Amino acid sequence: MPSPQHNPQAPSGADPRAALWRDPSFRWLTGSSALTMLGDQFTLIALPWLVLQMTGDTLVLGTVLALMSVPRALFILIGGALVDRYSPKEVLMLTKYINLVLLALLSGLVLTGTLTLWMVYVLSLAIGLATAFSIPAGTAMMPHVVPRAQLQAANGISLGLRQLTMFLGPLLAGLLIALFGDGSAGTGAEARANATGIGIAFALDALSFGISAWTLAKVRMLEGASPVPQGAPTAVLASVAQGLVHFWRDAELRTCFLYWSAIALFIMGPIHIAVPVLASSTPTLGAAAFGTMLGAHGAGTLAGMVASGMFPRLRVGSLGLTILVFDAVIGLLFIPMGMIDATWQGAGLMLAIGLLGGFMQVRVFTWIQQRVPPMRGLGPPGRLTPVSDSHLPLPTTLHKCRSRLSP
């Protein structure tokens, strides 16, 4: 059944943010997204910590993270094409229910001490597949709820809330796991039996999906924002191919995302493993320190976004050169991370890294939105951005788009 539709009208000259908060559908959608993003941070901390306590093997941790990220990368364009043809609200609602079941199952297995490694592999793969469809659906929702004139203000609120959850979520998750049990006492079955905090973290993430599904159900779509007619299954793949051809022919956009892909593969991937391993293997750190470091990164990113708005003209030559300089400094800041032995040291470095990353994030995101029109198979421009890495820490990948960006 099609969703009820609404047609909010903002008074001329009114503050767009104030008008947005008066729209109940925007409030319900924002609340739904915020709950999901906050819950994601609990799994972000709990899953790598669980794997390290079960096995202590970095190869296993890398495999688990790959099982989540590779399906997302492979299927996200197909998910985008399906969202183009069906209601993004219906697709998003379905993925929320799927994630609710998967995380509730993972939580139950951890709390009962019956979780085995092959179960972690299967559940990680399933979560990655669900995310490949939830990301494009979530990205497509905002233009279906908010008038075009208010879209920029809505994006600003959404990005701000995302960074706020990336600050609060890891802190709360790390504290929760440290207080209620992180699986570090003993080995094997004994460690799993002491993983109550990890199980609760997964349960809270599952609860966030359940509540956010309820709030999403109250969202009403804009009038005239009906989904396009459904097509044959083969048309979806043709739609994806058409979008990829359009993307590949844009030299600047192609170079931008090839650069980002290299950064994600050779730098961000190892870091996603290195940070939890560092916290787990250093006696003076632990789960709380892991959460604090990621929380500091989220706080720095939020501060950087604010600073970017306060100093819009601050850059080194062109936008592309500015990003290169920022990337170089971020790389230098990562070097001493391997030598830290106190939480405050790691938190300070991650705060600085987040500050630089957040400064560039909104600018590059806006450039991509302006550069990429909605296209069949790729959908809204935001679907192409690395903001899709909702389950990964260190969202510096978002500002890695690069190369020949002109002033």
C-alpha positions in Angstrom: 0.0 0.0 0.0 1.5 3.4 -0.9 2.6 5.6 2.0 0.4 8.5 3.0 1.7 11.7 1.4 2.1 15.2 2.7 3.1 18.6 1.3 4.8 20.8 3.9 5.1 24.4 2.9 7.7 26.6 4.6 6.7 30.3 5.1 8.7 32.6 2.8 11.8 33.9 4.6 11.5 31.5 7.4 14.5 29.8 9.0 14.7 26.5 7.0 15.8 24.5 10.1 12.9 25.8 12.1 10.5 24.9 9.3 12.0 21.4 9.1 11.5 20.7 12.8 7.8 21.8 12.5 7.3 19.0 10.0 6.3 15.8 11.8 7.5 13.5 9.0 11.0 15.1 9.1 11.1 14.6 12.9 10.1 11.0 12.7 12.6 10.3 9.9 15.4 12.1 11.7 14.6 10.2 14.9 14.6 6.9 13.1 18.0 7.6 11.5 19.5 8.9 14.7 18.4 5.7 16.6 19.9 3.5 13.9 23.2 5.4 13.7 23.6 5.3 17.5 22.9 1.6 17.6 25.4 1.0 14.8 28.1 2.4 17.0 27.5 -0.3 19.6 28.0 -3.1 16.9 31.0 -1.1 15.6 32.7 -1.6 19.0 31.3 -4.9 20.0 31.9 -7.0 16.9 35.7 -6.5 16.5 36.1 -6.8 20.2 34.1 -10.1 20.2 36.2 -11.6 17.4 39.5 -10.6 19.1 38.4 -12.1 22.4 37.2 -15.3 20.7 40.3 -15.9 18.6 42.9 -13.2 19.1 43.6 -13.6 15.4 43.8 -10.5 13.2 43.2 -12.5 10.1 39.9 -13.7 11.4 39.0 -10.1 12.3 39.9 -9.0 8.8 37.7 -11.8 7.4 34.7 -10.8 9.5 35.0 -7.2 8.4 35.5 -8.2 4.8 32.4 -10.3 5.0 30.5 -7.2 6.0 32.0 -4.7 3.6 32.6 -6.7 0.4 28.9 -7.6 -0.1 28.0 -4.0 0.6 30.4 -2.8 -2.1 29.2 -5.4 -4.6 25.5 -5.1 -4.1 24.9 -1.4 -3.1 24.4 -0.4 -6.8 21.8 -3.1 -7.2 20.2 -1.9 -4.0 20.2 1.6 -5.4 18.5 0.4 -8.6 15.8 -1.5 -6.6 15.2 1.6 -4.6 14.8 3.6 -7.8 12.0 1.2 -8.8 10.3 0.5 -5.5 9.4 2.7 -2.5 12.6 3.6 -0.5 10.5 3.5 2.6 9.4 0.0 2.0 12.9 -1.2 1.2 14.3 0.6 4.3 11.6 -0.8 6.5 12.4 -4.4 5.3 16.1 -4.0 6.0 15.4 -2.7 9.5 13.4 -5.8 10.3 16.1 -8.0 8.9 18.8 -6.3 10.9 16.6 -6.5 14.0 16.4 -10.3 13.6 20.1 -10.7 12.8 21.4 -8.7 15.7 18.9 -10.1 18.2 20.1 -13.6 17.2 23.8 -12.5 17.5 23.0 -11.1 21.0 21.2 -14.2 22.1 24.1 -16.5 21.0 26.6 -14.3 22.8 24.6 -14.1 26.0 24.0 -17.9 26.1 27.6 -18.7 25.3 26.7 -20.8 22.2 28.2 -18.5 19.5 30.8 -20.2 17.3 33.1 -18.7 14.7 31.2 -20.0 11.7 28.0 -18.3 13.1 29.9 -15.0 13.3 30.9 -15.4 9.6 27.3 -16.1 8.5 25.8 -13.3 10.5 28.4 -10.8 9.4 27.8 -11.7 5.7 24.0 -11.3 6.2 24.4 -7.9 7.9 26.6 -6.7 5.1 24.0 -7.8 2.5 21.2 -6.1 4.4 23.3 -2.9 4.6 23.8 -2.9 0.8 20.1 -2.2 0.5 19.5 -0.1 3.6 22.1 2.5 2.7 20.6 3.5 -0.7 17.1 3.4 0.7 18.1 5.6 3.6 19.9 8.0 1.3 16.8 8.2 -1.0 14.4 8.9 1.9 15.2 12.5 2.6 14.3 13.9 -0.9 11.0 12.0 -0.6 10.2 13.7 2.7 11.7 17.2 2.5 11.0 19.8 -0.2 14.0 20.6 -2.4 14.4 24.1 -1.0 14.9 22.6 2.5 17.1 19.7 1.4 20.5 21.4 2.2 19.3 22.3 5.7 18.0 18.7 6.2 21.4 17.3 5.0 23.2 19.5 7.5 21.1 18.3 10.4 21.5 14.7 9.3 25.3 14.9 9.0 25.5 16.7 12.4 23.4 14.0 14.1 25.6 11.3 12.4 28.7 12.8 13.9 27.1 13.2 17.3 26.2 9.6 17.4 29.8 8.7 16.3 30.9 10.6 19.4 28.4 9.3 21.9 28.0 5.8 20.6 31.5 4.5 21.0 31.9 6.0 24.4 28.7 4.4 25.7 29.5 1.1 24.0 33.0 0.9 25.3 31.9 1.7 28.8 29.0 -0.8 28.6 31.3 -3.6 27.5 34.0 -2.8 30.1 31.4 -2.7 32.9 29.3 -5.8 32.1 32.0 -8.0 30.7 34.1 -7.9 27.5 35.1 -11.6 27.2 38.7 -10.9 28.3 38.6 -13.2 31.4 40.0 -16.6 30.3 39.9 -18.1 26.9 37.5 -20.1 24.7 34.2 -20.9 26.4 35.2 -19.1 29.6 35.8 -15.8 27.6 32.5 -16.2 25.8 30.7 -16.7 29.1 32.1 -13.4 30.3 31.0 -11.4 27.3 27.7 -10.1 28.8 28.6 -6.5 27.9 29.1 -7.5 24.3 25.8 -9.3 24.1 24.0 -6.3 25.6 25.6 -4.1 23.0 24.2 -6.2 20.2 20.8 -6.3 21.9 20.8 -2.5 22.1 21.6 -2.2 18.4 18.7 -4.7 17.6 16.4 -2.6 19.8 17.4 0.6 18.0 16.3 -1.1 14.7 13.0 -2.1 16.2 12.2 1.4 17.5 13.5 3.1 14.3 11.2 0.9 12.2 8.2 2.0 14.3 9.2 5.7 13.9 9.8 5.2 10.1 6.3 3.8 9.8 5.0 7.3 10.8 6.8 9.1 8.1 4.6 10.4 5.2 6.1 10.9 1.8 5.9 14.1 -0.2 3.1 14.4 -2.7 4.3 13.3 -6.1 7.2 11.4 -4.6 5.7 8.0 -5.7 8.1 5.3 -6.7 8.7 4.7 -10.4 6.8 1.8 -12.0 8.3 -1.6 -11.3 10.2 -3.2 -14.1 11.4 -6.6 -15.0 14.3 -8.1 -13.0 16.7 -7.8 -15.9 15.9 -4.1 -16.1 17.5 -3.5 -12.7 20.9 -4.9 -13.9 20.6 -2.8 -17.1 19.9 0.2 -14.9 23.0 -0.4 -12.8 25.1 -0.8 -16.0 23.7 2.5 -17.4 24.6 4.3 -14.2 28.1 2.9 -14.1 28.8 3.9 -17.7 27.7 7.4 -16.9 29.9 7.5 -13.9 33.0 6.1 -15.7 32.7 8.7 -18.5 33.1 11.5 -15.9 36.9 11.8 -15.7 36.9 13.9 -12.5 34.4 11.7 -10.7 36.1 8.5 -11.9 39.5 9.7 -10.7 38.0 10.8 -7.4 36.5 7.5 -6.6 39.5 5.5 -7.8 41.6 7.5 -5.3 39.1 6.9 -2.5 39.0 3.2 -3.3 42.8 3.0 -3.0 42.7 4.8 0.3 40.0 2.5 1.6 41.8 -0.7 0.5 45.4 0.1 1.5 45.0 2.5 4.4 41.5 2.5 6.0 41.1 -1.3 5.8 44.2 -2.0 7.9 43.4 0.8 10.3 39.9 -0.7 11.0 41.8 -3.8 12.2 44.8 -2.0 13.8 42.8 0.2 16.2 40.8 -2.6 18.0 43.9 -4.8 18.0 45.9 -2.0 19.6 43.3 -1.5 22.3 43.0 -5.3 22.9 46.7 -6.1 23.0 47.9 -3.1 25.1 47.5 -3.9 28.8 46.8 -0.2 29.8 44.0 0.1 27.2 40.9 -2.1 26.7 37.3 -1.9 25.5 36.7 1.5 27.2 39.8 2.9 25.6 38.7 1.6 22.2 35.4 3.3 22.6 37.0 6.5 23.9 39.4 6.7 20.9 36.6 6.3 18.4 34.4 8.7 20.3 37.2 11.2 20.2 37.4 10.8 16.4 33.6 11.4 16.2 33.9 14.5 18.3 36.8 15.8 16.2 34.8 15.2 13.0 31.8 17.1 14.4 34.1 20.0 15.4 35.7 20.0 12.0 32.4 20.2 10.3 31.5 23.2 12.5 34.9 24.8 11.7 34.3 24.3 8.0 31.1 26.3 8.1 32.8 29.0 10.1 35.7 29.3 7.7 34.3 28.5 4.3 37.2 30.2 2.4 40.0 28.4 4.2 41.9 26.2 1.8 45.3 25.8 0.2 45.0 26.7 -3.4 42.3 24.6 -5.1 40.0 22.2 -3.3 41.9 19.3 -4.6 45.2 20.6 -3.2 43.6 21.3 0.1 42.4 17.7 0.4 45.8 16.4 -0.5 47.4 18.5 2.2 44.9 17.4 4.8 45.4 13.8 3.8 49.1 14.1 4.2 48.7 15.6 7.7 46.2 12.8 8.7 48.8 10.2 7.5 51.5 11.8 9.7 49.1 11.7 12.7 48.5 8.0 12.3 52.2 7.2 12.6 52.5 7.6 16.4 49.3 5.6 17.0 51.3 2.4 17.2 53.4 3.7 20.1 50.7 4.9 22.4 50.2 3.3 25.9 47.6 5.6 27.4 44.0 6.3 26.4 44.5 10.1 26.3 47.3 9.7 23.8 45.1 7.8 21.3 42.1 10.0 22.0 44.2 13.1 21.3 45.5 11.8 18.0 42.1 10.5 16.9 40.5 13.9 17.8 43.0 15.7 15.6 42.5 13.2 12.8 38.7 13.7 13.0 39.0 17.4 13.1 40.9 17.5 9.8 38.6 15.0 8.2 35.4 16.7 9.3 36.7 20.0 8.0 36.7 18.6 4.5 33.7 16.3 4.8 30.8 18.7 4.0 32.6 20.4 1.2 33.4 17.1 -0.7 30.0 15.7 0.0 28.4 18.9 -1.4 30.7 18.7 -4.5 29.6 15.2 -5.2 26.0 16.1 -4.8 26.4 18.9 -7.3 28.5 16.8 -9.6 26.2 13.7 -9.8 22.6 14.1 -10.9 20.2 11.4 -9.8 20.6 8.6 -12.4 19.0 5.2 -12.9 21.1 2.6 -11.2 22.9 5.0 -9.0 20.0 6.9 -7.6 20.6 10.0 -5.4 24.2 11.4 -5.5 24.7 10.6 -1.8 24.6 6.9 -2.7 27.9 7.2 -4.4 29.7 8.7 -1.4 31.7 6.7 1.2 29.2 8.0 3.8 27.7 4.6 3.1 30.3 3.1 5.5 27.9 3.3 8.4 29.4 0.3 10.2 33.0 1.5 9.9 34.8 3.9 12.2 37.1 6.6 10.9 34.8 8.1 8.3 37.8 10.0 6.8 37.1 8.0 3.7 34.3 10.5 2.9 36.8 13.3 2.3 39.2 11.3 0.2 37.6 12.3 -3.1 40.2 14.0 -5.0 42.4 14.8 -7.7 41.5 17.4 -10.3 38.9 19.3 -8.3 39.0 22.8 -9.5 38.5 25.8 -7.3 
